[in-house]
């Protein structure tokens, strides 16, 4: 057998196995395939529409990064029509599954009213969850948020914290969408206020 063909054949066999696993319902395989198509890697063509379809399958099974990646695609209109409200829903689903990047993105959207209803209180709640997930101690802000006694200065500090966490997020990611496996599906994402 030709030595140059052996790696290609193994790659093709591996891709066939991942594709079959994705078709059989493996959300990890679905997210992996989405990533491969999004990037156009391992010999697959770059096909954002197909990537979106695979992420939708993985998201339906509770994959937080699939929800996040769908949100990013909807937010920027990549591979799917731009729809910031729907992006907010995807970020909310990912955030509820514990995705830090989705928490900060959702908080920023809520804070600015960017495509979703502006809600500073809910933005602060998500930013606190994100900060807590990163190990920051925001006990004082949380207490004042609960009692509704945040001063204008503290609101500025919270806004600065949002920006700081966004910068951390940008440092941790170079804009590349990366698949990740989690559990727990999301059925409903509206909070008790009926907003994002």
Backbone torsions as a table, in degrees:
resi	resn	phi	psi	omega
1	UNK	NA	142.5	179.2
2	UNK	-65.0	129.1	-175.0
3	UNK	-66.0	-31.7	178.9
4	UNK	-68.1	-26.8	-178.8
5	UNK	-81.5	-27.3	-176.1
6	UNK	-56.7	-49.9	179.0
7	UNK	-62.8	-38.4	179.3
8	UNK	-64.1	-41.0	179.2
9	UNK	-65.1	-41.1	178.3
10	UNK	-65.3	-39.7	178.0
11	UNK	-63.1	-44.4	178.7
12	UNK	-63.3	-42.4	177.9
13	UNK	-62.7	-43.6	178.2
14	UNK	-62.6	-42.9	178.3
15	UNK	-63.2	-39.3	177.3
16	UNK	-63.1	-39.1	178.8
17	UNK	-67.1	-42.9	178.9
18	UNK	-64.5	-42.6	179.2
19	UNK	-61.9	-44.2	178.9
20	UNK	-63.1	-41.9	178.1
21	UNK	-62.1	-40.2	176.8
22	UNK	-63.5	-42.3	178.3
23	UNK	-65.7	-31.1	179.3
24	UNK	-81.1	-3.3	174.5
25	UNK	107.7	5.7	177.9
26	UNK	-72.4	114.2	-177.9
27	UNK	-69.9	-28.6	176.3
28	UNK	-65.0	-43.4	177.5
29	UNK	-65.1	-39.2	179.3
30	UNK	-62.5	-45.5	178.6
31	UNK	-66.0	-37.8	178.5
32	UNK	-64.1	-45.7	178.1
33	UNK	-62.0	-41.1	178.2
34	UNK	-58.4	-45.9	179.2
35	UNK	-61.3	-45.9	-179.7
36	UNK	-59.6	-44.5	179.7
37	UNK	-70.4	-37.8	179.6
38	UNK	-61.3	-42.9	-178.0
39	UNK	-85.2	-20.6	-173.0
40	UNK	68.7	43.4	-175.8
41	UNK	-104.8	172.7	-176.9
42	UNK	46.7	37.7	176.0
43	UNK	87.0	-2.7	176.7
44	UNK	-84.4	149.0	177.2
45	UNK	-70.9	152.3	174.9
46	UNK	-73.3	114.4	-176.2
47	UNK	-140.3	91.7	-176.2
48	UNK	-66.2	-32.5	178.5
49	UNK	-63.2	-44.4	178.3
50	UNK	-67.9	-37.6	176.3
51	UNK	-59.5	-44.7	179.2
52	UNK	-59.0	-43.4	-179.6
53	UNK	-61.4	-41.9	179.0
54	UNK	-68.2	-40.0	177.7
55	UNK	-65.1	-35.9	177.5
56	UNK	-62.1	-40.2	177.5
57	UNK	-63.3	-45.9	-179.5
58	UNK	-66.4	-40.4	179.7
59	UNK	-63.5	-37.0	179.0
60	UNK	-62.1	-19.7	178.5
61	UNK	-101.7	8.5	175.2
62	UNK	90.4	26.1	177.8
63	UNK	-83.0	113.6	-175.0
64	UNK	-63.8	-40.5	179.9
65	UNK	-70.1	-31.0	175.5
66	UNK	-64.3	-44.4	175.8
67	UNK	-59.6	-46.0	-179.0
68	UNK	-61.7	-47.0	-179.0
69	UNK	-63.6	-37.8	174.6
70	UNK	-62.7	-41.7	177.8
71	UNK	-59.9	-44.4	179.2
72	UNK	-63.7	-41.5	178.9
73	UNK	-63.2	-43.1	179.1
74	UNK	-68.7	-37.6	-179.6
75	UNK	-63.4	-38.9	-175.9
76	UNK	-104.1	-1.7	-179.5
77	UNK	65.2	41.8	179.5
78	UNK	-106.9	114.0	178.4
79	UNK	77.8	-2.5	-176.7
80	UNK	-160.2	149.0	-179.8
81	UNK	-59.6	142.2	178.2
82	UNK	-63.4	129.3	177.5
83	UNK	-155.0	96.4	-174.6
84	UNK	-66.3	-33.1	178.4
85	UNK	-63.9	-46.3	177.7
86	UNK	-66.1	-33.8	175.3
87	UNK	-61.0	-42.4	177.7
88	UNK	-58.7	-39.6	177.8
89	UNK	-63.4	-42.7	179.5
90	UNK	-65.3	-41.9	178.0
91	UNK	-64.1	-38.1	179.2
92	UNK	-62.3	-45.2	179.3
93	UNK	-61.2	-43.7	179.0
94	UNK	-66.2	-40.9	180.0
95	UNK	-63.0	-41.4	179.3
96	UNK	-65.3	-21.7	175.9
97	UNK	-89.1	3.5	175.1
98	UNK	96.6	11.4	-178.0
99	UNK	-77.1	112.2	-177.4
100	UNK	-58.5	-45.5	-178.2
101	UNK	-62.1	-39.2	178.2
102	UNK	-67.6	-38.3	178.2
103	UNK	-59.0	-47.7	-177.8
104	UNK	-70.1	-37.6	178.9
105	UNK	-65.9	-45.4	178.4
106	UNK	-62.5	-43.6	179.2
107	UNK	-59.8	-41.8	179.5
108	UNK	-65.5	-43.6	178.5
109	UNK	-62.0	-43.1	178.8
110	UNK	-65.2	-41.5	-179.2
111	UNK	-61.8	-41.4	-177.3
112	UNK	-90.4	-15.5	-172.4
113	UNK	67.7	36.9	-175.8
114	UNK	-84.7	89.0	178.4
115	UNK	83.8	-7.6	178.5
116	UNK	-135.7	161.9	179.9
117	UNK	-58.8	133.2	178.7
118	UNK	-68.9	129.6	-179.0
119	UNK	-151.2	94.0	-176.7
120	UNK	-63.1	-36.1	-179.3
121	UNK	-65.4	-47.9	179.0
122	UNK	-66.3	-36.1	176.0
123	UNK	-59.9	-44.8	179.7
124	UNK	-63.5	-40.4	179.2
125	UNK	-60.6	-44.5	-179.8
126	UNK	-69.3	-36.0	178.9
127	UNK	-67.5	-37.3	177.5
128	UNK	-65.5	-41.8	176.8
129	UNK	-60.5	-41.6	179.5
130	UNK	-65.7	-44.3	-179.7
131	UNK	-64.5	-41.0	178.5
132	UNK	-64.1	-39.3	178.1
133	UNK	-63.4	-27.2	178.8
134	UNK	-92.1	0.9	175.4
135	UNK	91.3	7.1	178.2
136	UNK	-74.8	146.9	178.6
137	UNK	-98.8	106.2	-179.3
138	UNK	-117.6	33.8	-176.2
139	UNK	-55.8	-45.3	-178.2
140	UNK	-62.8	-46.6	179.7
141	UNK	-64.3	-41.7	179.2
142	UNK	-59.5	-44.5	179.9
143	UNK	-60.8	-46.7	-178.9
144	UNK	-69.8	-32.5	176.7
145	UNK	-64.7	-42.6	179.4
146	UNK	-62.9	-37.7	-178.3
147	UNK	-90.1	-4.8	179.2
148	UNK	73.0	26.8	-176.2
149	UNK	-113.1	31.1	175.4
150	UNK	-70.2	126.7	177.9
151	UNK	-79.3	164.4	175.8
152	UNK	-56.3	-37.6	178.3
153	UNK	-63.7	-41.4	179.7
154	UNK	-68.0	-34.0	176.4
155	UNK	-63.9	-39.6	176.3
156	UNK	-62.9	-42.6	179.1
157	UNK	-61.8	-41.1	179.0
158	UNK	-64.7	-40.9	177.4
159	UNK	-62.1	-40.8	176.9
160	UNK	-64.7	-37.7	178.5
161	UNK	-64.1	-39.7	176.9
162	UNK	-59.3	-46.9	-179.9
163	UNK	-63.6	-41.3	179.1
164	UNK	-61.1	-44.4	179.8
165	UNK	-67.4	-34.7	175.7
166	UNK	-63.2	-41.2	178.8
167	UNK	-64.8	-39.6	176.0
168	UNK	-60.2	-44.3	-179.8
169	UNK	-60.8	-43.6	-179.7
170	UNK	-64.4	-36.0	177.6
171	UNK	-67.5	-36.5	-177.1
172	UNK	-74.3	-24.1	-177.9
173	UNK	-126.1	143.9	178.7
174	UNK	-103.9	22.2	-178.6
175	UNK	90.1	-3.3	-179.9
176	UNK	-82.8	133.8	177.1
177	UNK	-83.9	128.8	-174.1
178	UNK	-124.9	130.3	178.3
179	UNK	-74.2	151.7	178.4
180	UNK	-153.9	147.3	-178.2
181	UNK	-101.1	138.5	171.9
182	UNK	-146.0	-173.8	177.3
183	UNK	-127.5	-176.5	174.7
184	UNK	76.2	103.6	179.0
185	UNK	-76.1	156.1	177.2
186	UNK	-109.5	126.4	178.1
187	UNK	-100.3	-37.7	-174.4
188	UNK	-138.4	134.8	-175.3
189	UNK	-116.8	-6.2	178.6
190	UNK	-71.3	137.0	176.8
191	UNK	-85.0	-178.2	-175.2
192	UNK	-64.4	-16.1	177.3
193	UNK	-85.2	-7.3	179.4
194	UNK	77.5	17.1	179.9
195	UNK	-117.9	-179.4	177.3
196	UNK	-63.6	NA	NA
